[in-house]
Amino acid sequence: MVVAFNVTGGEHGEWAVLQVSGELDLVTSPVLRQRVHDVVAEGRHSLVLDLSEVFFCDSSGVGVLIASRRLIRSCQGRLRLILPAQGAVEGSHVNRVLGALGVRRLFDVHLDLKSAVSEEADPLSA
């Protein structure tokens, strides 16, 4: 079974939103890295990465998320992740991977887009 990897972009107010689906791995992570760089190059420094439809994430995917966080912070921007407790069929794989590696606390994590783009946003606890 081949799972297509896709990154689609949009805007929600001042926020750039990238919706990611498929497998985030060694082959596909450079695509996400480039899309994040493109958003920042356009002058957008408030970014939501919707990872609710990512079915698999390996260490290179985690590396892209950490690098994206570093890039956005270097621009005094904001990065928020959408990682629902239930998503991508059996729960958010990315959420479990970040938790297992102990790096989830580095990210501002939300359940859905409405929460992520809210100015009164309360991130989920690590």
Disulfide bonds with the S-S distance in Angstrom:
none
